[in-house]
Amino acid sequence: PTPLGLANPVWADDPRFDLRWHVRHSALPGPGTMAQLQELVGWVMSQPLDPERPLWQLYLIEGLEGGRHAYISKTHHALVDGVSAVDVGTIMLDPNPEGTEFPIGEERWDPDEPSPEMLFVRAASDGIRAPLRAARNAARSALTMPRGTASAVMRTAEGFANLAARGPSAPHTFLNREIGRDRRVGFVSTELAALKRARGDGGATVNDVILSIAAGGLRRLFERRGEEPPERLVALVPMSIRRADEHLELGNRIATLIVSLPLGEDDAMRRLERVHEETARVKESEQARAASLVIEASGWTPPTINRVLADVLARPLTWNLVVSNVPGPQAPFYLLGRRMVEVYPFVPLSPQGHALSVGVVSYDGGVFFGLAGDRDLFADIDEVADDFEAALTQQLDATD
């Protein structure tokens, strides 16, 4: 943190950096099933990162059935967003099964401890440069925006005010109760080619198909728990606004879209049509481009204002859950000569009453769903995964 809260917290080199703290080794007891791995992942993701150290850890896991291994990557969302997490993850991996040698410098890395005086000067300097940088980026975006985006930005600003004034905009469900620290996870997978076929002929995208599957899985979850599914749930859908020249930069570069999921529709194709209509409406509204300007502004507005905006967006009934889809590399990667065959994302839960999240990532021709739930409220996370599996099958069968 910066002295006197002059600016947002900044990244600094850690002179006490200890690789052994960040890279850890563990093994599953026999027989090493996927269920045991999921239990371990839930435990790892339940342990908070130490804010006095760099905000990441890697766990190398052996003992899985079939002679397989796993590695668990845990990184604070302040350090990377989903897209840059994929970029950072690929640094740990190698497209060459034989491995790639990199020269190791002989000079010892020995950074200085950042002093309060240095942080003060840096914060004051950033306070001058950041507005200029943000204005330049916003102007560059504005020059390429179609007519009407300025009014969309105004509508976005008005939306923040209206959101604070009107109160809840999403239905109250068991997804939005007070949560604890501990987590459970569930996994579902399919082939990217199958999701592409499931798009049909109506102009739907793979992301539309994923949102339709999420709606179908959530509908089954409500029915299995003996509750009437709401007509809709409101999903917070992160979208990368990372420019091509920023792909290796750390930090969070996402805007968020608010998308209505039609749980009231049981027919898979009609549900997909409604999702496509909704996402097309959101895109036509320029919500994402307007939101990107809000993100640019957050780089130079005072931390207190940023906290207010974050608190408004995190209110329990502004939205019901996060559904995040991140495209990954479509070529195989290797770790120490072992090919990575599956990769499951973990989307953190918002502590303001959001008990379930859905993460999706594509890799090497596969699509992998990672479900994260509060340990107490979602003791049935394996059955939730079954609900999503059934919705996936229904969606794929609808176009066969």
ChimeraX attribute file (.defattr): number of C-alpha atoms within 10 A of each C-alpha:
attribute: neighborCount
match mode: 1-to-1
recipient: residues
	/A:1	14
	/A:2	18
	/A:3	15
	/A:4	8
	/A:5	13
	/A:6	18
	/A:7	23
	/A:8	19
	/A:9	13
	/A:10	11
	/A:11	11
	/A:12	12
	/A:13	13
	/A:14	15
	/A:15	12
	/A:16	12
	/A:17	13
	/A:18	11
	/A:19	10
	/A:20	10
	/A:21	12
	/A:22	16
	/A:23	14
	/A:24	14
	/A:25	11
	/A:26	13
	/A:27	16
	/A:28	16
	/A:29	12
	/A:30	10
	/A:31	11
	/A:32	18
	/A:33	14
	/A:34	13
	/A:35	13
	/A:36	15
	/A:37	21
	/A:38	16
	/A:39	14
	/A:40	19
	/A:41	21
	/A:42	21
	/A:43	15
	/A:44	19
	/A:45	21
	/A:46	17
	/A:47	12
	/A:48	12
	/A:49	16
	/A:50	9
	/A:51	9
	/A:52	7
	/A:53	14
	/A:54	20
	/A:55	17
	/A:56	18
	/A:57	18
	/A:58	18
	/A:59	18
	/A:60	14
	/A:61	18
	/A:62	18
	/A:63	18
	/A:64	19
	/A:65	13
	/A:66	9
	/A:67	8
	/A:68	14
	/A:69	17
	/A:70	19
	/A:71	17
	/A:72	20
	/A:73	19
	/A:74	20
	/A:75	17
	/A:76	17
	/A:77	15
	/A:78	11
	/A:79	16
	/A:80	21
	/A:81	22
	/A:82	25
	/A:83	23
	/A:84	22
	/A:85	24
	/A:86	18
	/A:87	18
	/A:88	16
	/A:89	12
	/A:90	16
	/A:91	11
	/A:92	11
	/A:93	20
	/A:94	20
	/A:95	16
	/A:96	14
	/A:97	15
	/A:98	12
	/A:99	14
	/A:100	10
	/A:101	6
	/A:102	6
	/A:103	5
	/A:104	6
	/A:105	7
	/A:106	6
	/A:107	6
	/A:108	6
	/A:109	8
	/A:110	11
	/A:111	12
	/A:112	11
	/A:113	12
	/A:114	12
	/A:115	8
	/A:116	12
	/A:117	11
	/A:118	13
	/A:119	19
	/A:120	18
	/A:121	13
	/A:122	15
	/A:123	23
	/A:124	15
	/A:125	12
	/A:126	19
	/A:127	18
	/A:128	11
	/A:129	13
	/A:130	18
	/A:131	17
	/A:132	13
	/A:133	16
	/A:134	18
	/A:135	16
	/A:136	13
	/A:137	15
	/A:138	18
	/A:139	13
	/A:140	11
	/A:141	14
	/A:142	16
	/A:143	9
	/A:144	9
	/A:145	14
	/A:146	9
	/A:147	10
	/A:148	10
	/A:149	17
	/A:150	15
	/A:151	13
	/A:152	18
	/A:153	20
	/A:154	11
	/A:155	17
	/A:156	19
	/A:157	15
	/A:158	11
	/A:159	12
	/A:160	13
	/A:161	13
	/A:162	12
	/A:163	16
	/A:164	16
	/A:165	9
	/A:166	8
	/A:167	13
	/A:168	14
	/A:169	15
	/A:170	18
	/A:171	18
	/A:172	16
	/A:173	14
	/A:174	16
	/A:175	21
	/A:176	22
	/A:177	16
	/A:178	14
	/A:179	21
	/A:180	14
	/A:181	13
	/A:182	16
	/A:183	27
	/A:184	25
	/A:185	32
	/A:186	26
	/A:187	25
	/A:188	19
	/A:189	20
	/A:190	16
	/A:191	14
	/A:192	18
	/A:193	12
	/A:194	17
	/A:195	21
	/A:196	15
	/A:197	14
	/A:198	24
	/A:199	23
	/A:200	18
	/A:201	8
	/A:202	10
	/A:203	12
	/A:204	20
	/A:205	18
	/A:206	18
	/A:207	20
	/A:208	24
	/A:209	27
	/A:210	24
	/A:211	27
	/A:212	28
	/A:213	26
	/A:214	24
	/A:215	28
	/A:216	29
	/A:217	23
	/A:218	22
	/A:219	27
	/A:220	23
	/A:221	20
	/A:222	18
	/A:223	13
	/A:224	13
	/A:225	10
	/A:226	9
	/A:227	13
	/A:228	12
	/A:229	19
	/A:230	16
	/A:231	13
	/A:232	18
	/A:233	25
	/A:234	20
	/A:235	25
	/A:236	21
	/A:237	18
	/A:238	20
	/A:239	20
	/A:240	18
	/A:241	19
	/A:242	18
	/A:243	8
	/A:244	7
	/A:245	7
	/A:246	12
	/A:247	15
	/A:248	15
	/A:249	14
	/A:250	16
	/A:251	16
	/A:252	19
	/A:253	23
	/A:254	20
	/A:255	22
	/A:256	20
	/A:257	17
	/A:258	18
	/A:259	21
	/A:260	22
	/A:261	27
	/A:262	26
	/A:263	21
	/A:264	16
	/A:265	19
	/A:266	14
	/A:267	12
	/A:268	23
	/A:269	22
	/A:270	14
	/A:271	24
	/A:272	29
	/A:273	18
	/A:274	19
	/A:275	25
	/A:276	22
	/A:277	15
	/A:278	18
	/A:279	21
	/A:280	14
	/A:281	13
	/A:282	16
	/A:283	13
	/A:284	10
	/A:285	16
	/A:286	21
	/A:287	20
	/A:288	24
	/A:289	20
	/A:290	24
	/A:291	21
	/A:292	24
	/A:293	21
	/A:294	17
	/A:295	20
	/A:296	20
	/A:297	19
	/A:298	19
	/A:299	18
	/A:300	21
	/A:301	15
	/A:302	15
	/A:303	16
	/A:304	13
	/A:305	11
	/A:306	17
	/A:307	12
	/A:308	12
	/A:309	16
	/A:310	11
	/A:311	13
	/A:312	16
	/A:313	18
	/A:314	16
	/A:315	20
	/A:316	25
	/A:317	20
	/A:318	21
	/A:319	23
	/A:320	27
	/A:321	24
	/A:322	24
	/A:323	21
	/A:324	25
	/A:325	25
	/A:326	21
	/A:327	14
	/A:328	21
	/A:329	14
	/A:330	12
	/A:331	9
	/A:332	16
	/A:333	20
	/A:334	18
	/A:335	19
	/A:336	13
	/A:337	14
	/A:338	15
	/A:339	16
	/A:340	18
	/A:341	13
	/A:342	14
	/A:343	21
	/A:344	21
	/A:345	23
	/A:346	25
	/A:347	20
	/A:348	20
	/A:349	20
	/A:350	17
	/A:351	16
	/A:352	16
	/A:353	20
	/A:354	25
	/A:355	27
	/A:356	28
	/A:357	24
	/A:358	25
	/A:359	21
	/A:360	25
	/A:361	24
	/A:362	23
	/A:363	22
	/A:364	17
	/A:365	15
	/A:366	19
	/A:367	25
	/A:368	21
	/A:369	26
	/A:370	21
	/A:371	25
	/A:372	25
	/A:373	28
	/A:374	25
	/A:375	21
	/A:376	14
	/A:377	19
	/A:378	19
	/A:379	14
	/A:380	17
	/A:381	21
	/A:382	18
	/A:383	14
	/A:384	24
	/A:385	21
	/A:386	18
	/A:387	24
	/A:388	27
	/A:389	21
	/A:390	16
	/A:391	23
	/A:392	25
	/A:393	14
	/A:394	17
	/A:395	25
	/A:396	21
	/A:397	13
	/A:398	14
	/A:399	14
	/A:400	8
